[in-house]
Amino acid sequence: QVQLVESGGGLVQAGGSLRVSCVVSGGSIFSINAMAWYRQAPGKQRELVASITSGGSTIYADSVKGRFTISRDNAKNAVYLQMNSLNSEDTAVYYCNAEILTVGRPYGMDYWGKGTLVTVSS
């Protein structure tokens, strides 16, 4: 069974930095395609923060460009989000997302982690 487990969330002061991680596990993984971080703030819809392809191409939301960096370690089935210059608007639950092809399936499926809370105090 495929699982995505996030870690690294917490409380940080405005202007500070935080790194969140996500590790994918499961015995039937054939390949992991795009990986991404989404976030959902209280009372708001979930939004894409950043994504990265298996080849390393990245996309960022305008609100985080120049402050956040997404990276991945294919050998560890992991994706990371380095967040710098945090402000109160970055407060949200951050979710890991991955498109994963498992053994026996002809196409990849979207998987989600349970989320990790990032709180930025002003």
Disulfide bonds with the S-S distance in Angstrom:
Cys22-Cys96 2.13
